[in-house]
Structures are given as structure tokens and as C-alpha cells.
């Protein structure tokens, strides 16, 4: 396996990680910002208030995005195994 092939597999892996984790991270960020905005507007300074809505939103996003995430990971594994079978 040449250094270029290693870089291609690593680049594909990083892109797959971004595609799989991206929706969850974006939803967590948006929910956190919205809750922080509500806390700032109402002057409620409870630090644990963010956790339950964020966990529920991330879980709902996970349930919705799970088929896409599985397909992306399956595609990556298929590409890696095709390289292994072809010997490079």
C-alpha cells in the first residue's frame, strides 16, 4: 500500500466521521445555544438545565439519522474492504 493510498483511506475515514457525527453535534450546539439564550433572557442561572433537553434532542436526532449513519459507515467499510481485497 503506497503512502497515497493510506492518505486516501484516512481522508475518507475523517470525512465519514464528520458526516456521521455532524448532525448530532449540530443539534447539540443549537439546543445548547437556545437554552443558553432562554437562560440569559430569564436570568435563570441553573447550569444543569441544559442537559435534559440536549440529551433528548440528540437522542431524537440519533433515531432519525441512524439509517443514514449506518449507510455511511457501511459504505466506508465496503470501500476499505474493496481496497484490501484488491491488494492496495
N, C-alpha and C positions, 0 to 999 in steps of 0.2 A: 504494500500500500504506500503510495507516494505521499509526500507532505501535503500536496494539493488535495488529495482525496481525504486526508484527515481533517483538513480545514473545511472542506465541503460538508463532511458529516457533522463536525462541530457547529458550523454555521446553521445547518438545517436543524440541529438539536436546539440551539438557542432560539431560533425562530419559532419552533414548535412550542417551547416553554413559554414564550411570550404570548403566542396565540391561545394556549390552554389557560394560563394564569391571568391573562389580561382582563377578561370580563369580570372575574371575581375581584381583582384589585380595583378596577374602576368603580364597581358598585360599592365596595367598601369605602373608597375615597369619597364618593358622592354622598353616601349616607352619613359618614363622619362629618363632612362639611355642613350638611343640612342640620344635623343635630347640634353641632357647634354654633351655627347661626341662631338656632332657636334658643340655645342656652345663653348666648350673648344678648339676644333681644329681651329675654325674660329675666335675665340676671340670675338664673339658676346655675350654680357652680358645682353641681354634682358630677364627679368625674366618672362614676360607674354608669351613668345614664346612657352613654353611647353604646355599651357592649351588647345589650339585648337586641335593639333594633338592627345593629350592624350584623350580628350573628344570624338573625332571621333573614335579613336581606341577602346575605351571602349564601345561606342555605337555599333560599328560593332560586337564586341565580344558578347555583350548582345543579339543582334539579332540572332547571330549564336548559342549561348549556351542556349537560352531561353527554347527550348524543354527539354533539359537535366535538367535545373534548375527546371522547373515545375514538371518534373517527380520525381526528388529527393525530392522536397517539398511535393508532393502528396504521395510518399512512406512513408515519415516520418509521415505525418498526418494519413495515414492509420494504421501504426504501433501503434501510440498513441491511436487512437480510438479503435483499437482492444483490447488494454490493458484496456481501460475504459469499454468497453462492457463486457469483461471477469471479470471485478471487481478486477483488480490488475495486 
